[in-house]
């Protein structure tokens, strides 16, 4: 039996050309039942219990405890848990234990696995095998090989930090993130999470600034703990993250029949289906068997890698799904998030499916995001954003809460910049995603509490209640302190903030680097203010009084960022403008914020990024935006010229011949003539729109990346929108057997 990768995805005409339209789509549908059978069987073949499977492919603490000498294990744990420098003397012992464990599990190679500024992951595999000089081979892996690697840095984005001919780059082991095994069809590779820096030390990756930002926040948060006398037993503060991942699945056959989906990850054209998500009946609905088989296999592979996936379900749009993990330390959660995206894309073809991680694969239905659930926690397990008691008396919680409010208000433009991308521009502000105006939702209880603090009132927070469901057999369930606001980009949800605006295809490393840094800056401000009036011998009453005065000032100055209403409404947009909040509607508006003096000073002050590193990212993000739009424009023009126009002209020819033969028989064809005239007009306009798009792309090319982006926004995007309108209208006129592309009805509903 052939594998999904070996299947033929198109059929051929007698002359060797590819069949399109209805015949090709029928072929796709005919394969689905076989994929169901294979997918279910593949999942059933894996019978190992989930709890036994979890962490199987991770060089975890449990494995380290078993394989490392006691003193080496303790030294490595100090590095992992409190950031102590790793003693080079123990690196060889650790490397040897890793090698033995990996080889016992079938590994032949190792790789330094890192997050370059492409937004993806990168790896270069090296064999454990080395010639022994006698015609044989030995297996070796040293501490030096574990700790440092040297990939060629010349082809990775650097934003001008390194010239093309300056090729040297280094990877350095991130001991805080678990080493793992990547299993392929006939291979196993030991993957060592690392950072990636240039020969001169600048960060060329997503991970290095993230780790620096976590250190910056920890340092300032520990100052706050010491002020409140809560530092006993605490060595470090972590940020935690639980990123939810949304994605679409389509049949593999349709994927190969859509050049736009293959190349760009989204449909550049496509008329609306008569039914899409109007009934919202897909949300939390019964999961289709083939999809559920894929999800089960995804869970198992992620379990083996120690990724704590917890939830899976249908999302609102047809063909859309979600997987969500439990909270972890942010840098580990970031690694696991990248593994999750890779596994989703790699496993889907086994079940005859293709995963689309683009933020807006289909116009007119919900796009996909990544809900970034963020909090702060001590290494003793105390969540600093969990009130833990009545919030009115929990000063430490309120200081941390107000530090976040202050940070987001002062740097709302930078927060918006952190989620800017060409893909997310299609999603933000639509009916499933928050707009490009950053605000904070706190809910009624916390908002009321902050209002009382601002007025200097000592009133207590409202008590939570229970919901009576009205039937004896049903329990009374506790009511949360506040409702959820799905229109808010940054919402407090009980013991964490949910940053809902992160794009589904993006790495979570960058937005969390920004969050960590702006909150570190605010925690420093709060600590500086409190340390001026609170000494080591201060009474509890003086500490409470000083803290209340500081909170009152912070709330008064930064309450404009708090909004609990409908973020989608035009009224909020007008209100936000009155409040002076930044309104950055798209990436071209948002990305330049990163290069401002204010942003550079912020990152430099906390040693998260140097001026050169900030400027390089500004250039890289703009260049990525430009390249994505150029690729989309070229793909759209090519599809229109080579697929849509020929199909439309064939229909025009058939219709003209039918009219001529009917008229020759003496039958009136007034209606058919009007249809033909409309068709000819659309074809003519489409031809002109293709030329307009191609000219717009050519005219937009300039060396400066920001000017290039501005011209793309002003010229290319409108030209693409006009061409799409014409193509989508043609789709409603051209017969199904002539139309060369799978339609939205097929893409969204054949599962």
N, C-alpha and C positions, 0 to 999 in steps of 0.2 A: 504493500500500500504506500502511495506517495505521501510525502509530508506536505503541510500547507505551503512551505516555501517552494516546493517542486511543482505545484499545481500550475496549469496553464490558465492565465487570467483573461485571455481574449481568444476569440475564434477567428479563423481566417477565411476569407472569400477564396474562390477558385483561382483568382489572379494573384494571391499572396497578400492582398491588402487586408487590413483589420476590419472586421465587422463592427459597426457602431449601432447606436439607437437601440431599438427594441430587442434585436437578436442577442446582442451582447449582454443586455440587462437580464434577459431570460436565463442566459447561461449562469449569471451570478446567482439568481434565485435558486436555480436547480442544485447548487452546491450546498445550500444551507443545512438541509437535513443531515448530510454526511458530516458536516462540521459539528453539528450537535452531537452526533454519535461519538466522534473522535474526542471531542472536548470532554464529554462526560466520562468516557473511558479513561482518558489521560488522568483526570482527577481521581477517579476511583482506584487507579493503580497505586496512588500514594496513600498508604493506610496508616502511616506513623502518626501518633497522637500529637495534637498541636502543642501541648505543653512540653512534650519530650523533644519536639522539633525546634522549639524556640531557642535561638542563639546557637544552634548546631554549628554554623559556619562562622562563628565569631571567636576571636582570641580574647575571650571575656575574662573578667576577674576570677571566675570559677576555674577556668582553664589555666590562667596564670598562677593561681594559688597551688594548683596541682603540679605544674611543670617548672616553676622557678624556685631557686633557693629562697629561704625565708627572708634573708637580708636584701636580696635583689627585688623580691616581690614588694617589700615595704618601701624600698627606694622608689620603685616605679609608681606605687600608689601615692607617695608624697607628691610626685610630679603631676599625676592625674588629678588629685583632689585639691591640692593647695598651690599648684603651680611652681613647686620647687624645681630648680634646675636638675636635669638628669645627669647623673655621674657617668662620664664616658666609660669608666672602668666596668660598668655593668652592662653596657650596650651589647657586647659580644655574647654574653650569657643570654640576654633576652632574644637576640637575633637567632641564636642556635636553637632555643626552645621554639620560637616561631617557625623556623625552617622544619624542624622535626614534626611539629604538629601539622603543618601544611602538607608536607610530603606524605604523611600517614593518611591524609584525606585526599590524596591524588594529585596534589599540585606539582607542577613542573616549572612554573615561572613565578616571579614576583613583580609587582609594579608599584611605583609611587603614584597614588591616585589623588588628583588635585582638581581645583575649580578655577580654571583660567577665566579671563574676562570675556570669553565667548558666551558665557551663561550656561555652558554645558560642563561635562567633566572630561578629564584627559588622563591618559595612561600610556606608558611605554613599558613593554614587557621584557624582562631579562630572565634568562634561564638560571636555575640553580646549578646546572651542570657546567663544569669547566674541565678541559683536557688535563690529564695528569702527567703528560709528557712521555708516557710509555705506550700510547695507543689506546689507553683507557680513559676513564673520566672519573671525576670526584664531584661530590655534592657539597657546595659551600655557600654560606651567607653570613657575612661579617657584620659587626656592629656599625662599621662605617657605611656599609651598603644600606643598612636599616635607617640610619639617622639622616643621611644626605644622598641625594641623587643630582644628576646634571642633565636635564633635558635641553634640547635646543630651544631657545626662547625667541628666535628670530621670526617665527611664523605666528606667534600668538599676539593678540592685540596688546599694544603698549601705550598707545596714545601719545607717542613722541618721547616717552621716557627712554626708550632704547632705539637706536638706529637699526636698520635691517641687517647691517653687517656686524652689529654687536650682538652676537648670538648666545653668549653664555647666560644660563639661568640655573637656579638651584631649587630643588625641592627639599624641604626639611620636615621630618616626622612630627606630626601633631599627636603626641602621646595621649592627649585627652580624649581622642576619638578612637573607638575600637578598630583594630585590624580585623579584616574579614576575608572570606574566600568567595570568589566569583566563579560559579560553576557554569560551564558551557556544555555543548553537545558532547564533545570528547576531550574537554580540557578543564582544568581547575587552576586558578591564578590567585596567589596571595596578594591582596590589595592593602596597601599601607597608606592611610589618609595623611596627606602632607599639605604644607603651604608651598607657594611658588613665588620666588622673588628673583629679581635681576642680580647681575654680578655686582652692581653697586648698592644693592640692598632694598630697592624700591619694591613694593608689593605689586605683583603682576597677576594677582588672583583675588577671589572673593573672600577667602577664608582669613587671610592675614589681618585685614582691617576689622573683621568681625571679632577675632580673638582679642585684638587690641581694645576694641570698644567694650568688650565684656570686662577686661581688666580695669578700664577707666570707670565703668559704672560700679564695679566691686569696691574700688578704692574710696569713692565718694559715699557709697551706701554704708560702708563700715564706719565712716565718720559719724553718720547719723545714728547708727546703732550705739556707738560709744557715748554720744550725747545723752541718749536715753537710758544708758546703763544696761543695754540688751546684748552686749557683745560677748558675754561669757560663753565659751565653747564654740564660738563662730570664728572661722578662719577666712571665710570668703563668701561673697554674694554672687549668685549666678542669675542670669536671666533664663527663663524657661520658655519653651515654644511648643505649640501643638498645631502644626499647619494642616488644614484640611485641603484635599486635592480634588478638584472637579475635572472631568474629562468627558469626551464623546467617544463612542464606538460606532464604526460603520463597517459594512461588509467589505472584506478585502477586495473582492471583484470590483466593487464600485470605486474603491480607492485607486486602482490602476487605470480606471477609465476617466479619472478626473485629474488632468495635469496640474490644475491649480491646487488641489488638495495635496498631491504628491510633492510639489515644489514649494508651495507657500504655506501649507498647513491649514488653509481655509478655502472656502468657495469664493471665487471672485465674481461669480455670476450665478444666477439661479432664481427662478420665479417662485413665489410663495406656494406652499402646498395648501390645498383647500382646508386641511386640518393641520395645525401645528401644535401650539401649546395652549390654545384657547380654553380648553376644558380643565387644564392643569391636572389631568388624570394620570400623568406619568409619575408625578411626585410621590415618593414613598410607595409606589405601586409594586405589584408582584414583579420580581426580577425575571426577565426572560431566561429560559434554561441555559442557552448557550452563553449568555453573559454571566450568569451565576457560576457556571463551570469555570469561566475565565477568572472571575473574582476569587473563587476558592483556590485556584492555582496561584494567583497573585498573593493571597494571604499566606499560603504555605511557603512560598519563596521568600517573602518578606519576614515571616517568622524565623526562618533559618538564619537570616541576616541580623536578627535581633531588633527588627523594626516593630514597635508595639502597635500595629494597626488594630483598631478597635471596631470601627463602624463602616458599613457599606450600605449604599441604598441608591435608588433611582433619584435623579434630580428633576427639576421642573420641566426642562425641555425634553422632548422625545429623543431617545438615543444618548442622553446625558446621565452621568453617574458620579458618585463621590466616594472617596475613601478617606478615613480620618484616623490619625494615631493618637495615642496618649502622650501627655507632656513629657518632654525631655530637656536636658540642658541644651541651650540654643545651638551650639556648634555641632553637637551630636545630631540634634533634630535636623539641622541643615544638611549634614551628610546623608541622613536617612531620607530626607525629602528628595535629594537628587537620585538616590537609589530607587526610590518609589517611582519617580517619573521614568527612569530607564527601564525598570521592570514592567511598567504598564505598557510601554511601547514595544518591548521585546517579546512579551508573552502573548499579546493580542493576536499576532499572526498564527500561533498554534491553534487557535480556535476560529480561524478564517475571518478574523476581525482586524481592524486597524484603529489605533487610538489616536485621537486628535487632541493635543494639549493647547492648541491655540485659544486665545481669549474669546474669539468670535468666529468659529468656523462657519456659522450659518447666520445670514441676515434674518431679522424678524423674529428670532427666538432667543432665549437667554444664552448668554455667553458663559464662560467658565472663569472662576477666580480661585484664589487660594486664601481661605480665611486664616489669618495669621494671629493665633491666640498667644498673647505675650504676657509674661509676668516676671516678678523678681522673687528669688528664694534664697535663703541662707543655706549653707552646706549642712546645716542641722535639720533641714526640712521645713522651715517656717516660711510660708508664703507672705511676703510683705504687702500684697494687695488683697489679702483676705482679712476682713475686719476682725474675725475670730471672737468678737464680743460686740456689745453695742457700739456702733461706729462713733457716736458722739464723745465717748470717753477714750477712744483708741487713738491717741495722738500720733503714735508712730505710723499707723496706717494712713492717717490723714495727711501727714507730711509727705509720705511716698505718693499718695494720690495727687496731691496738689503739685508735687514736683513734675509728675507726668503732664498735668493740665498746663502748667507753666511752659514746659518744654515744647509741647505740641503747639501752643499758641505762638510762642516766639519763633518757632521754626516750621510753621504750617506749610510754607512754600517748599522747604526742603523735604518734608514728609511727603508732599505731593510729588516732588521730583523723584523720590525713591521708588515710585510705582509707575513711572512714565515709560512707555514703550509703544511701538507702532501697533502691536496687537491690542494692548489695553486701551488705546484710544477709541477702538470700536465698541468697547464694553462700558467704560466709565460713563455714568450719567444716564445709562439706559434703564429699563424697568427692573433689572435684576442686580444692578451694581450701584454703589454710591457715586455721586458726582465728583467732579474735580475740585470741589470745595472742601477742605479739611475742617471737620468739626468733631466735637466729642459728645457722645450720648452718655449720660450718667443715670438716667431714670429718676422718677419722682422723689424717692426717699433720699438719695444722696444729694440731689439738687436742693431739696428743701433743707437738708442739714448744712450744706455750704452757705446757703442764704442766711441761715441763722448765725453761723460763724462770722459771716461778713458784718452782720448787724450787732455782733457781740452778745447775742442771746445764748444762754446755756441750755436751751431746750434739748430734749432727748429725741433720738430718731424714732420714727414710728415702728411699732412692733409688726413683725410679719404675721400673716394670718394663714388660715387653712381654707381650702375650697371644698365646700360640701357638694358632692356630685348628685345628691338627691335620691339615692337608692341604698337600701340597707346593705346590700351585698357589696357595695363599692366603698373603698376607704376614703377618708378625708385626706387630701394630699396637701402638703405645704405649698404656700404661694411664695414665689421668689420676691425679693425686695423690690425688684423692678421688672417691667416687661422688656422684651428684646425689641430693638429697633433695627430692622434689616436694611433701612435706607441710610443708616449712619456709616460713615467710613471708619470711625474709630469709636467703638462702643465698649463701655464697662459692663461686664456680664457676670458680676458676682464676686469673682476673685482674680480677674484677669481683664486685659483689654483685647478686644477682637478687632484687628486691623483688616477690614473686609475688602479693601481695595487692591490688594496684591494680585497681580496677573497670574493665570494658571500655568503659563509656560516659563515663568521667571524663577530664578534662584531666590530663596528667601534670605540669603546671606546679606544682600545689600539693604533692603528695607530694615532689617533688624540691626545692622550696623548703624543706620541713621537713628533708629529708636533708642538704642543703647547710648549713643553719644549725646543726643539732646537731653535725655533723662539724667545722664551723668553730669552734664552742665548745670541742670536745675538742682540736683542733689548737692552739688558744690555750693551753689548760691544759698540754699537752705542751711547747709552746715556752716558756711561763713557767717550768716546772719545770727544763727543760734549760738555759735561759739563766742560771739561778742558779748552776750548777756548771760549765758549759762556756763558756770564754772563747775569744776569737779565737786565742790562743796555746796552747790545750789540745792535748795529744797525742792520737793516734788511740786509744791504750790508755785514756786518761781518758774520751774520748768514748764508747767502747764500754762502759766500766764504768758511767758515769752513765746511759747509755741502758738498760742491763740492769736497773739498780736501779729506774728509772722503770717499765719494762715489767712487772717483777715486781709492783710495787705496783698498777698498773692491772689486771693480770690477776687478782690476788687479790681486788680490790674488785668486779670486774664480770664474773667468769666465770659468774655465775648465769644470764646471758642466753644462754649457749652451750648448745645442745641438739641432738644429732645423731640422735635417735631419731624415733619416729612421733608427729608433732604431732597426729594425729587421735585418738589414744588417750585414754581416760578417765584412764589412769595419768599421762599428761603433764599433764593439767589439774590433777590433785591435786598433782603434783610442782611445777608452776608456782606454785600457791598457797603451798606450803611455802617456795619460794624468794622469795616476796614480789613476784612479777611481777604487773603489772596485768592483770586479766581483765575485758575490756570487750566484752561479747557482742554489742552492737548499737550503732547510731548514737546512740540516746538516752543510752546510757552514755558513749560516746566523745566526742561533739561538745563537751560542756561543758569538756573538758580544755583546749581552745584558749583559753578565757577565763580560765583560772586565772592567779594572780599569777606563778607559775613560768614559764608560757609567754609571758606579756606581757613579763616581764623578759628572757627569752632573745632574743626578736625585737627588742626595743628596744635591747638592748646591742650588737647587731651591725647596727643600723640597717636591718634587713630590713623591719620594720613597726613603726609607732608603736602606742601603746596604743589609740588610736582605730581604727586600721586592723585590729588584731587583734580588737577587740570587734565591729567591723562584720562581719567574716567569721564570727564565732560566730553572730551573729544571722541572717546570710544563709543559712548552711548549715542552721541549724535551720528557718528559714522554708521553704527548698526542700524539706527532708524532709517538713514538715507538708503543704505544698501537693501534693506527689506522692502522699502517702497519701490525702488528701482526694479528689483526682481519681480515684484507683483505687477508693476506696470508692463514690463516686458512679457511676462507670462500671459497677462490679459490680452495684450495686443496680438500675441502669437495665437492664442486660442480662438480669438475672434476672427482672425484672418484665415486660419487653417482648418478650423472645425465648424464654427458657427456660420460664416458666410457661405461655404460650399453647401451646407445642409439647407440654408435658406434659399439659395439659388436653385437647388434641385427641386425644392417645393415650388418655387416660382415657375420653373419650367413645366413641372407636372400640371400645375394649376392653369398655366397659359395654354398648354396643349388641350386640357380638358375643356376650357372655354371655347377654344377654336373649333374643336370637334362638335361640341354641343351647338354652337351657333350655326355651324354648317348644316346641322340637322334642322335648323329653323326654330330652335328653342331659345327663348330670351334668357340671358345670363347677367342681368343687371347686378344682382347681389354678388355673384362671383367676381364680376369685374371690379366692384368696389373693394372686395377683399384683396384682389390682385394689386390694385392701385395702392392700398395701404401697405401691402407686403413690399412692393417695389420701393415705396417711400422709406420704409424702415431700413431696407437693405442699403439704400443710397446714403441715408443718414448714418448708418453704422460704419460704412466705409469712410465717411468723412470723420467720424468720431475716432476711428483707429488712427488716422493721420494726425488728428489733433493731439491725441495722447502721445504718440511717438515724438511729435514736435515739442510737446511740453516737457518730456523727459530730456530731450536733447538740449533745450534752452535752459533747463534748470541746472545743468552741470556747471559748478564752479568749485574752486579749490577749497574755499572756506566752508567747513562742515555746517556751521549755523546758517550761513546764507543759502547753502544748498538745501537745507531742511526747510527754510522759509519759502523758497521757490517751489519745492515739492508740495508744500501745504497750499500755496496759492495757485499752482498751475496743474500739477500732476493729479492730485487727489480729486479736484473737481472734474478733470477730464475722465478719470476712471469711473466716477459716479455717473457721468453722462453716458458713457459707453455701456455701463452695466444696465442702466435703465432701458436702453434700446435692445440689448440682448435679452433681457428678461421679458420684454414685450414680444420679441420674436418667438420666444419659447412657447408663448400662449397661442401662436398661430401655426407653427410648424408641426406637422403630424408626428406622433410619438415614434413611429418606426424610422423617421428620418433624423430625429433629434439626436445628436451625437453624445450627449452627456447624461449620466444618471441624474434624475430630478430630485428635488428636495423630498418629495413624497417617498421615493425609494431610499434615499440616503438616511432619512430620519426614522422610517417605520419598518424597514426590513431588518430584523434583528436575529 
